[in-house]
Amino acid sequence: MGNTRDQVGKAGLFVAGGIFRTAFYVCVAVLIFWIGKSAYQFGYNVFNQQAVSPGAGQEVTVVIPEGSSTYDVAKILKSKGLIDDSLVFFAQEKLSTYKGQMQAGTYLLSTAYTPTRIMGILAGDEEQTGVTQDSATAADTAAQTDTQTTDAGTDTADTQSADGTADTQAADGTAGEGESGQ
C-alpha cells in the first residue's frame, strides 16, 4: 500500500509542478509583452509629438523659476495642461537641439503648441508676442508704461520702446501730435 501512495504522490507532484511551470511561463510571457508594449508606446510618444489640443488651443501663462531642472519644467508644463506626460517631455528635451537651454522666466504658451515649439520658446529661440523671459524685464516694462488723461478726457498711453523713444497713442487708436499711429 505504501508503494501506491508513493506513486500517486509522485504523479501529483509532477502534475502540480507542470501546472506551476506553465503558469510561470504564461506570467513571464505576459510581462514581456507588457514591457514591450509600454516601451513601444513611450518611444512613439517621444518621436511623434502632438499638441495637447490641436487647433486654436488655449493660452496659458507659465512661470519657470530660476534653477529649475528639466524635469521640474516638465512637471510645471504638465500641471498647466501644456503636455501630456512629464517623462516623455523630459526625454524629448534630452534628444532635442534645445538640451539644457531652457531659461527661467514668465511665458505665454498655448495648448496648441507641440513640445518642440514649447522647448524653442523656453530656450529663447522663437519670438512670441506677450512673452517675457525675465521677471526683471517684466517689471521694467510695466514701469515704463504710463497712462495719462488729456484735457479732453481721452486716455493716452506713453510707452517707452527699447530704443528709448516715446510713443503716444490715444485709447481710440489715434496718434498724438507729430507721431504716427501704428
C-alpha positions in Angstrom: 0.0 0.0 0.0 2.8 2.4 0.7 4.2 1.8 -2.8 0.9 3.0 -4.4 0.9 6.1 -2.2 4.4 7.0 -3.3 3.4 6.6 -7.0 0.3 8.8 -6.6 2.3 11.4 -4.7 5.0 11.5 -7.4 2.3 11.8 -10.1 0.6 14.6 -8.2 3.8 16.4 -7.7 4.6 16.0 -11.4 1.2 17.4 -12.4 1.3 20.3 -9.8 4.9 21.1 -11.0 3.7 21.2 -14.6 0.8 23.4 -13.8 3.1 25.8 -11.8 5.7 25.8 -14.5 3.0 26.6 -17.2 1.5 29.4 -15.1 5.0 30.8 -14.5 5.8 30.8 -18.3 2.4 32.5 -19.0 3.2 35.2 -16.5 6.6 35.8 -17.9 5.2 36.0 -21.4 2.5 38.5 -20.3 5.2 40.6 -18.5 7.5 40.6 -21.6 4.5 41.6 -23.8 3.5 44.4 -21.4 7.1 45.7 -21.2 7.5 45.7 -24.9 4.1 47.4 -25.5 5.0 50.1 -22.9 8.4 50.7 -24.4 7.0 51.0 -27.9 4.3 53.4 -26.7 6.9 55.5 -24.8 9.1 55.7 -27.9 6.1 56.5 -30.1 5.1 59.4 -27.8 8.7 60.7 -27.7 9.1 60.8 -31.5 5.5 61.5 -32.6 5.0 64.9 -30.9 1.4 66.1 -30.7 -0.1 69.2 -29.2 -2.4 68.7 -26.3 -5.3 70.5 -28.2 -4.6 71.0 -31.9 -6.3 73.9 -33.5 -6.8 77.2 -31.7 -5.7 76.0 -28.3 -5.9 77.9 -25.0 -3.2 80.4 -23.9 -1.6 79.7 -20.5 0.9 81.8 -18.5 3.7 79.7 -17.2 6.4 80.8 -14.7 9.6 78.9 -14.7 11.6 79.5 -11.5 15.3 80.1 -11.5 17.3 76.9 -11.1 14.5 74.6 -12.3 15.7 71.3 -13.7 14.3 69.9 -17.0 12.0 67.5 -15.1 10.8 70.4 -12.9 9.9 72.3 -16.0 8.1 69.3 -17.4 6.1 68.9 -14.3 5.1 72.6 -14.4 4.1 72.2 -18.1 2.0 69.1 -17.3 0.3 70.8 -14.4 -0.7 73.7 -16.7 -2.1 71.2 -19.3 0.5 72.0 -22.0 1.9 68.5 -22.2 0.5 65.0 -21.6 3.5 63.3 -19.9 6.4 64.8 -18.0 8.7 61.9 -18.6 8.1 62.0 -22.4 8.8 65.7 -22.4 12.0 65.1 -20.4 13.2 62.5 -23.0 12.2 64.8 -25.8 14.2 67.7 -24.4 17.3 65.4 -23.9 17.1 64.3 -27.5 16.4 67.8 -28.9 18.7 70.6 -30.0 17.4 72.6 -27.0 19.1 70.3 -24.5 20.0 72.3 -21.4 18.9 75.6 -23.0 15.6 76.3 -21.3 15.6 79.6 -19.3 13.7 80.8 -16.3 11.1 83.4 -16.8 7.4 84.0 -17.5 6.0 82.7 -20.7 2.7 82.8 -22.6 2.2 79.4 -24.1 -0.7 77.7 -25.9 -2.1 74.2 -25.6 -1.9 74.1 -29.5 2.0 74.2 -29.4 3.9 71.0 -29.9 6.6 70.1 -27.3 9.4 71.2 -29.7 7.8 74.6 -30.1 7.4 74.9 -26.3 11.1 74.0 -25.9 12.1 76.6 -28.5 10.2 79.3 -26.7 11.6 78.3 -23.3 15.1 78.3 -24.8 14.6 81.8 -26.3 14.8 80.5 -29.9 11.4 81.7 -31.1 10.0 85.2 -30.9 6.5 85.4 -29.4 4.4 88.4 -28.6 3.4 88.7 -25.0 6.3 86.6 -23.7 8.6 88.0 -21.0 11.7 85.8 -20.5 12.9 87.6 -17.3 10.8 88.8 -14.4 13.0 91.9 -14.1 12.2 92.7 -17.7 8.5 92.5 -17.0 8.9 94.9 -14.1 10.9 97.3 -16.2 8.3 97.2 -19.0 5.5 97.9 -16.5 7.4 100.8 -15.0 8.0 102.3 -18.5 4.3 102.4 -19.4 2.4 105.4 -18.1 -1.3 106.1 -18.6 -2.4 109.7 -18.6 -5.6 111.7 -19.2 -5.6 114.6 -21.7 -7.6 117.8 -21.3 -10.4 116.4 -23.5 -10.7 113.4 -21.2 -9.3 110.9 -23.6 -6.9 108.3 -22.3 -3.5 108.1 -23.8 -0.6 105.8 -23.2 3.0 106.8 -23.2 5.2 103.8 -23.8 9.0 103.9 -24.0 10.2 101.4 -26.5 13.5 99.5 -26.3 15.4 102.2 -28.4 14.4 104.9 -25.8 11.9 106.8 -27.9 8.4 107.5 -26.5 5.2 106.7 -28.5 1.9 108.2 -27.5 -1.4 106.7 -28.7 -4.9 107.6 -27.6 -7.3 104.9 -26.4 -9.3 105.3 -29.6 -6.3 104.4 -31.7 -5.4 107.9 -32.9 -1.8 109.0 -32.6 -0.6 112.0 -30.6 0.7 115.2 -32.3 3.6 114.6 -34.7 3.5 110.8 -34.2 2.2 108.2 -36.5 -0.4 105.6 -35.2 0.5 102.0 -35.8 
